[in-house]
Amino acid sequence: MPAGPINVDDFEEIARERLEPGAYAYYAGGAGDEHTLRANSAAFARWELRPRVLVDVSEVSTGTTVLGTEIALPVLVAPTAFHRLAHPESEVATARAAAAAGTVMCLSTLSSTSPAELAAAVPGAPHWFQLYCSRDRGFTENLVVGVAEAGFRALVVTVDVPVAGRRERDLRTAFALPDDLPTPNLPRTLARQDFHAALSAIVDSTLTWRDLEWLRSISPLPLVVKGVLTAEDALLGAEHGAAGIVVSNHGGRQLDGVPASLDVLPEVVDAVGERVEVLVDGGIRRGTDVLKALALGARAALAGRAVLWGLVAGGEDGVVRVLELLRNEIEVGLKLLGCPRPEAVSRAHVRPAGPNV
């Protein structure tokens, strides 16, 4: 019998048992009827892998680069909120695990740790910072400048939250943040009892593409635009100076009924893949999910909930185990596909699944 969890779903089951119902619902839930939440995972089953045989795969590497940073596997830790709800060591444990696994952690604006605190706790590690632009532009500017001073390597601007999505699991559980939960990257104390309304009041619903130019003027970091679901917006992002695009529907947490991120990925890659690096998030549970994303043109994938389940299950060690599990699955998949490295995976390695899927 296995000594512990052997896949991401096993880690989620442990997390479900350990977390308070409200915290689990907050992490696991999506907007509305959660059609998009379910579609993110289901989309991977609509593609089949096409392995090539009699290829020398005696030496296979899962390593690649993102925005010039070498990483040990084509999976980054996606920005997710309030890791202290999952484990007392919060984002620091996650960042240490990401560094140990040889990949990038993207710190969320909605974190319990500031960029300076994270940099001090995990010095030299490759960190990105996910930004929600607040209505207080002075606060946003100070935050962005501090991110660069802390040694972070990219600024990831989330563009799909002019207002928080309606997440009914949170309403059913009456989810509220603990009174003692720090929110150092927000301009004022976040309301605990009406979290979604408070978040909607903080984010800037007037944000436009021209504001990306302002962010580029105040920060030397490469700019990544997260939350793109159309070729048109991907092109606008590239035209306004983005170095990267994350194809994302916010884990199904914003507008229910939009396509799965994987389904949109080829459209975005075809539009801007030769100009910027394209990444994708949403529904990553297996190394084979990552391989399918690579085949459809992604430079790498971001995993959010999978990492959180590892954090709940075992803190830093749990996150390391999840990332190592994904790396091992990717390595086996590369060998069986006949690809010695992630860059060798192409659209020739996938095809639409049969009609019974």
Disulfide bonds with the S-S distance in Angstrom:
none
